[in-house]
Amino acid sequence: MTQDHNEIFKRIGMFKLLDYDEMRVLAPYFSMRREPKGTVICKERELSSHFFIIISGFAEVFKTRDSIETHITMLSEGMYFGESALFQDSERVASVRAHADIVLLAIDRANFMKYLQEHPPQGIKVLIQMLAEIFGRLGRMDEEFQGAQAEGLEQAEIDKILS
């Protein structure tokens, strides 16, 4: 892993408590993937055990209902997705497609668990930050939900947004 990748790691909340040497220890557990524009990196409703960090490029998150794609958001350098796959077998809640040629760092559940077992103090730092990020996202989602209710959206519309 290069110094640049350490800078990417440092910008990602779950790794921000790690120092340079700790990031160097973590780096070999990841693999690098390069995907061309248009590649579906993960597909809604499929099981996956991989977590991804975008090193360069852009990805689109979307959901498909009745063969119609609905754009959710765009992801760019330093952003990540798939963290829940590190802990459980569950279906992806959305698809992610390379919007441009993309370079990703990927780690699967087995390597993540191996890292946690082999480096408990650093693993605890990562887990604490992951929880902080997840709780932060939940708080923001709750605020958005409350805002949607205050704007008078019908429950059916809210359910459609959340599904």
Backbone bond lengths (Angstrom), bond angles and torsions (degrees), N, CA, C in turn:
res aa  C-N    CA-C-N  psi(-1)  N-CA   C-N-CA  omega(-1)  CA-C   N-CA-C  phi
1 M - - - 1.451 - - 1.516 108.55 -
2 T 1.295 116.30 140.99 1.458 120.81 -177.07 1.531 110.55 -93.56
3 Q 1.307 114.51 171.02 1.466 121.12 174.93 1.533 110.05 -55.72
4 D 1.353 117.03 -38.53 1.461 120.62 179.53 1.519 111.55 -59.15
5 H 1.342 116.90 -41.49 1.452 119.94 179.31 1.521 110.90 -66.64
6 N 1.332 116.84 -34.15 1.459 119.42 174.99 1.525 110.40 -62.71
7 E 1.322 116.62 -37.51 1.460 119.71 176.74 1.527 110.62 -65.09
8 I 1.330 117.23 -38.86 1.464 120.60 176.05 1.524 109.17 -62.76
9 F 1.337 117.53 -48.82 1.469 121.25 179.06 1.525 110.34 -55.71
10 K 1.321 116.89 -42.70 1.466 120.94 -175.21 1.533 111.24 -64.53
11 R 1.338 117.42 -29.52 1.468 121.05 -179.71 1.517 112.71 -80.92
12 I 1.323 116.93 -9.57 1.461 121.04 -178.59 1.515 107.71 -94.97
13 G 1.326 115.41 122.09 1.457 121.42 -173.27 1.510 114.93 -48.19
14 M 1.322 117.39 -43.05 1.464 118.73 -174.69 1.529 113.24 -68.95
15 F 1.323 118.10 -13.08 1.464 121.13 179.73 1.529 113.32 -111.22
16 K 1.324 117.53 -0.73 1.464 119.03 -171.14 1.525 114.72 -67.83
17 L 1.323 118.33 -17.84 1.463 119.93 177.00 1.531 112.90 -83.83
18 L 1.324 116.92 -9.51 1.459 120.33 -179.18 1.525 110.18 -82.68
19 D 1.333 116.22 138.70 1.456 119.28 175.01 1.533 109.19 -85.47
20 Y 1.322 116.14 178.40 1.462 121.37 -175.31 1.529 111.59 -55.96
21 D 1.319 117.47 -47.73 1.470 120.85 -178.81 1.532 111.25 -64.16
22 E 1.318 117.28 -38.17 1.467 120.57 178.93 1.538 111.16 -67.08
23 M 1.328 116.32 -34.87 1.463 119.41 176.48 1.528 110.53 -68.87
24 R 1.320 116.73 -36.14 1.474 120.18 177.08 1.524 111.00 -63.74
25 V 1.329 116.95 -33.43 1.464 120.75 177.25 1.531 110.03 -70.79
26 L 1.313 117.04 -38.60 1.461 122.05 -178.72 1.531 112.37 -70.70
27 A 1.308 118.13 -36.86 1.465 123.40 -171.41 1.528 115.02 -51.60
28 P 1.341 120.69 -44.04 1.474 119.41 -177.21 1.532 114.57 -65.13
29 Y 1.302 118.29 -14.58 1.465 121.24 178.12 1.531 111.06 -76.28
30 F 1.330 116.87 -15.10 1.456 123.26 179.17 1.524 110.65 -95.91
31 S 1.317 116.33 152.81 1.463 121.29 170.53 1.523 107.62 -118.52
32 M 1.333 115.36 156.28 1.462 119.67 179.26 1.523 108.82 -100.57
33 R 1.330 115.42 137.50 1.458 121.84 176.31 1.519 109.30 -126.16
34 R 1.307 115.02 138.30 1.465 121.59 174.00 1.524 106.95 -117.84
35 E 1.322 115.76 127.60 1.457 120.34 -178.14 1.523 109.12 -130.03
36 P 1.340 117.02 138.14 1.471 119.48 177.40 1.526 111.80 -75.63
37 K 1.311 114.31 160.79 1.467 121.67 176.10 1.525 109.36 -50.55
38 G 1.333 115.54 136.26 1.455 121.37 176.96 1.520 114.56 94.90
39 T 1.328 117.76 -12.69 1.458 120.44 -179.95 1.520 110.59 -69.95
40 V 1.332 116.87 130.23 1.461 120.82 173.71 1.521 106.87 -83.10
41 I 1.317 116.40 114.00 1.468 123.00 -175.61 1.519 110.39 -78.62
42 C 1.307 116.19 -41.38 1.465 120.50 173.04 1.524 107.34 -146.41
43 K 1.323 114.44 148.24 1.456 120.07 -173.19 1.524 111.08 -115.61
44 E 1.307 114.69 135.58 1.458 122.66 176.67 1.528 110.29 -49.16
45 R 1.321 115.52 137.13 1.462 125.95 177.60 1.533 114.67 74.35
46 E 1.322 118.20 0.61 1.460 119.72 175.98 1.516 109.65 -92.80
47 L 1.328 116.07 148.66 1.455 121.20 175.12 1.519 108.71 -77.48
48 S 1.311 115.79 142.76 1.454 120.25 177.11 1.515 108.97 -153.07
49 S 1.315 115.48 149.80 1.466 120.06 177.27 1.522 110.52 -116.64
50 H 1.342 118.23 17.53 1.463 121.51 -175.25 1.536 113.35 -107.77
51 F 1.310 113.21 142.76 1.464 124.48 173.74 1.528 106.04 -113.49
52 F 1.330 117.34 139.30 1.457 121.56 -175.59 1.527 111.66 -126.63
53 I 1.338 114.94 143.61 1.465 122.71 172.41 1.525 106.69 -122.21
54 I 1.319 116.96 130.74 1.466 120.50 179.32 1.529 109.27 -83.22
55 I 1.330 114.94 119.82 1.470 121.24 178.01 1.528 109.83 -88.31
56 S 1.317 116.14 -43.70 1.465 120.22 174.36 1.521 108.69 -152.52
57 G 1.313 115.14 151.59 1.456 120.77 -179.24 1.516 111.89 102.13
58 F 1.320 114.78 -171.98 1.454 122.56 -176.83 1.513 109.57 -135.14
59 A 1.327 115.67 150.41 1.464 120.85 176.68 1.521 108.77 -135.52
60 E 1.312 114.92 147.78 1.459 121.42 177.47 1.519 109.02 -106.06
61 V 1.320 116.17 133.39 1.460 122.37 173.26 1.524 106.49 -99.63
62 F 1.334 115.27 129.94 1.459 118.83 -179.06 1.520 110.71 -148.07
63 K 1.321 114.82 159.58 1.460 122.48 175.85 1.522 107.87 -119.61
64 T 1.319 115.57 150.08 1.463 120.74 179.21 1.513 109.42 -120.70
65 R 1.320 115.88 126.95 1.460 122.96 175.63 1.516 107.82 -133.00
66 D 1.314 116.42 126.60 1.466 121.03 179.91 1.531 111.42 51.85
67 S 1.319 116.52 43.52 1.472 124.45 178.26 1.530 113.53 66.44
68 I 1.319 117.87 12.74 1.465 121.69 178.26 1.518 108.49 -110.35
69 E 1.352 116.03 123.50 1.457 121.01 178.75 1.524 110.48 -84.24
70 T 1.329 115.37 135.29 1.455 121.51 175.81 1.522 108.23 -118.43
71 H 1.316 115.70 120.18 1.463 122.19 179.07 1.529 109.15 -66.59
72 I 1.335 116.33 132.04 1.464 121.04 177.39 1.522 110.46 -103.86
73 T 1.332 116.60 -54.85 1.457 120.50 -179.11 1.518 109.89 -165.51
74 M 1.326 115.33 170.38 1.462 121.63 173.56 1.530 108.00 -111.14
75 L 1.318 115.46 144.81 1.461 122.29 176.69 1.527 108.44 -117.18
76 S 1.328 116.19 144.86 1.462 120.08 -178.54 1.529 110.34 -134.77
77 E 1.311 115.35 -174.38 1.460 122.15 -176.66 1.530 112.14 -48.13
78 G 1.341 114.46 132.06 1.458 120.92 178.72 1.517 113.97 88.69
79 M 1.328 116.79 -12.09 1.463 119.98 178.75 1.525 108.95 -87.97
80 Y 1.315 115.25 162.57 1.462 118.88 -175.80 1.518 110.41 -142.90
81 F 1.335 114.01 165.91 1.465 120.34 178.89 1.521 109.19 -156.07
82 G 1.327 115.17 156.78 1.455 121.29 175.85 1.515 115.31 90.64
83 E 1.327 117.71 17.79 1.474 119.39 -175.85 1.521 113.41 -64.13
84 S 1.316 118.21 -30.12 1.472 119.09 -179.88 1.529 111.40 -66.21
85 A 1.326 117.83 -26.32 1.467 121.47 179.02 1.528 112.04 -64.71
86 L 1.323 116.95 -18.03 1.468 119.89 178.58 1.526 112.12 -72.06
87 F 1.329 116.94 -15.90 1.458 120.66 -173.25 1.519 115.33 -119.66
88 Q 1.323 117.76 -21.32 1.461 118.25 -173.38 1.521 111.13 -152.92
89 D 1.319 114.46 154.91 1.454 120.80 170.82 1.520 106.94 -82.83
90 S 1.298 115.52 106.48 1.459 119.73 176.65 1.515 108.21 -146.41
91 E 1.303 115.21 157.47 1.449 120.66 -179.99 1.522 110.27 -73.85
92 R 1.311 115.34 145.34 1.459 119.90 173.83 1.526 108.30 -63.91
93 V 1.324 116.48 138.79 1.466 120.09 -178.80 1.523 112.08 -87.37
94 A 1.329 117.08 -12.03 1.460 121.55 178.35 1.527 108.19 -154.20
95 S 1.311 115.32 166.67 1.462 121.56 174.78 1.516 108.73 -97.86
96 V 1.333 115.57 153.48 1.463 121.43 176.53 1.526 107.16 -129.90
97 R 1.335 115.49 127.11 1.464 121.66 -177.55 1.533 109.18 -125.36
98 A 1.327 115.65 139.66 1.465 120.55 175.71 1.528 108.62 -64.29
99 H 1.328 116.00 120.06 1.466 121.60 179.93 1.532 109.95 -86.34
100 A 1.307 115.45 -17.24 1.466 125.19 175.65 1.525 104.94 -150.48
101 D 1.327 117.53 172.28 1.458 117.95 173.40 1.522 107.26 -54.02
102 I 1.331 116.25 139.54 1.465 119.82 -170.81 1.523 110.48 -137.11
103 V 1.327 114.94 145.75 1.461 122.16 173.53 1.523 106.76 -119.24
104 L 1.332 115.19 128.20 1.460 121.92 -176.16 1.519 111.14 -125.43
105 L 1.310 115.56 148.44 1.454 120.85 162.86 1.516 105.76 -99.51
106 A 1.327 116.89 136.26 1.462 121.09 -177.91 1.528 109.06 -130.81
107 I 1.320 114.99 144.10 1.454 121.21 172.66 1.523 106.99 -138.48
108 D 1.330 115.87 137.48 1.459 118.91 178.19 1.530 109.53 -97.24
109 R 1.317 115.37 170.13 1.463 120.94 -176.52 1.526 111.35 -58.26
110 A 1.321 118.15 -43.46 1.466 121.29 -177.47 1.532 111.13 -59.82
111 N 1.327 117.51 -45.18 1.466 120.16 179.18 1.526 111.91 -69.93
112 F 1.330 116.84 -35.50 1.460 119.53 177.87 1.529 110.21 -65.05
113 M 1.320 116.78 -44.68 1.473 120.67 178.55 1.528 111.01 -65.05
114 K 1.318 116.56 -36.94 1.468 120.63 176.53 1.532 109.76 -62.50
115 Y 1.333 116.41 -43.92 1.473 120.69 176.85 1.529 110.34 -58.88
116 L 1.336 117.00 -46.72 1.471 120.37 -179.55 1.532 111.33 -60.80
117 Q 1.322 117.09 -39.66 1.467 120.74 -179.57 1.524 112.03 -71.65
118 E 1.320 117.03 -37.63 1.464 120.86 -176.19 1.523 112.94 -83.60
119 H 1.327 117.56 -20.18 1.475 121.77 -176.78 1.522 110.12 -137.93
120 P 1.348 117.54 64.33 1.473 120.29 -174.59 1.526 115.47 -55.59
121 P 1.340 120.66 -44.89 1.476 117.82 -178.05 1.534 112.66 -62.11
122 Q 1.343 116.48 -42.51 1.463 119.56 178.62 1.530 110.12 -70.75
123 G 1.329 116.36 -37.53 1.460 120.41 178.41 1.515 111.72 -60.79
124 I 1.330 116.20 -39.50 1.470 119.84 177.74 1.524 110.44 -62.70
125 K 1.330 117.17 -39.72 1.467 120.57 177.16 1.531 110.41 -60.11
126 V 1.323 115.68 -45.00 1.463 120.26 -179.33 1.529 110.13 -63.99
127 L 1.325 117.11 -45.80 1.467 120.79 -179.05 1.524 111.98 -62.86
128 I 1.329 117.09 -41.50 1.469 120.46 178.50 1.524 110.24 -60.86
129 Q 1.317 117.07 -44.76 1.464 120.10 179.85 1.525 111.52 -68.22
130 M 1.343 116.86 -36.64 1.471 119.29 177.08 1.519 110.20 -60.68
131 L 1.322 116.32 -45.25 1.468 119.93 178.91 1.525 111.10 -61.68
132 A 1.325 116.41 -42.01 1.467 120.01 178.89 1.531 110.40 -60.64
133 E 1.336 116.56 -42.60 1.473 120.52 178.73 1.529 111.34 -64.68
134 I 1.319 116.28 -44.11 1.464 120.46 -179.17 1.526 110.62 -63.56
135 F 1.348 116.90 -45.38 1.462 119.43 178.69 1.525 111.07 -64.42
136 G 1.333 117.36 -35.78 1.461 120.62 175.96 1.524 111.67 -62.78
137 R 1.333 116.12 -43.76 1.466 119.96 178.09 1.523 110.77 -63.01
138 L 1.329 116.69 -43.03 1.464 120.02 179.23 1.521 110.59 -60.67
139 G 1.322 116.53 -41.48 1.465 120.16 178.29 1.513 111.74 -62.20
140 R 1.350 116.66 -43.05 1.469 119.90 178.73 1.522 111.05 -66.09
141 M 1.333 116.60 -39.31 1.465 119.64 178.26 1.522 110.67 -63.90
142 D 1.325 116.96 -39.63 1.458 120.62 178.60 1.532 110.09 -62.88
143 E 1.348 116.42 -42.70 1.463 119.80 178.13 1.528 110.81 -61.74
144 E 1.345 116.70 -42.11 1.460 120.01 178.46 1.527 110.82 -64.30
145 F 1.319 116.45 -40.85 1.452 121.30 178.88 1.528 110.19 -62.72
146 Q 1.333 116.26 -45.83 1.464 120.25 178.57 1.524 110.31 -62.07
147 G 1.335 116.95 -39.28 1.459 121.16 177.67 1.516 112.12 -64.02
148 A 1.335 115.76 -39.98 1.469 120.27 178.46 1.523 110.15 -63.92
149 Q 1.323 116.29 -40.56 1.467 119.32 178.29 1.526 110.37 -66.29
150 A 1.335 117.11 -40.04 1.457 120.81 -179.59 1.524 111.44 -65.70
151 E 1.345 116.51 -30.66 1.461 120.39 178.59 1.515 111.59 -77.37
152 G 1.317 117.00 -3.84 1.448 120.62 175.66 1.512 115.01 83.51
153 L 1.326 117.85 21.58 1.451 118.69 175.84 1.514 109.24 -65.60
154 E 1.293 115.45 141.83 1.457 121.14 177.19 1.522 109.59 -68.98
155 Q 1.324 117.29 149.20 1.460 121.72 -179.90 1.524 111.50 -55.31
156 A 1.322 117.90 -37.93 1.468 121.44 179.16 1.520 110.76 -61.71
157 E 1.361 116.85 -38.43 1.463 120.51 177.97 1.522 110.91 -67.44
158 I 1.312 117.21 -40.83 1.465 121.68 178.52 1.518 109.57 -64.41
159 D 1.330 117.16 -44.43 1.459 121.13 178.62 1.529 110.60 -59.70
160 K 1.335 116.81 -40.25 1.464 120.75 179.77 1.523 109.73 -64.06
161 I 1.318 118.94 -41.47 1.466 123.14 179.42 1.522 109.94 -63.58
162 L 1.313 117.08 -42.13 1.458 121.48 -175.84 1.515 113.62 -79.03
163 S 1.326 118.37 -18.95 1.475 120.42 -177.23 1.509 111.87 -81.56
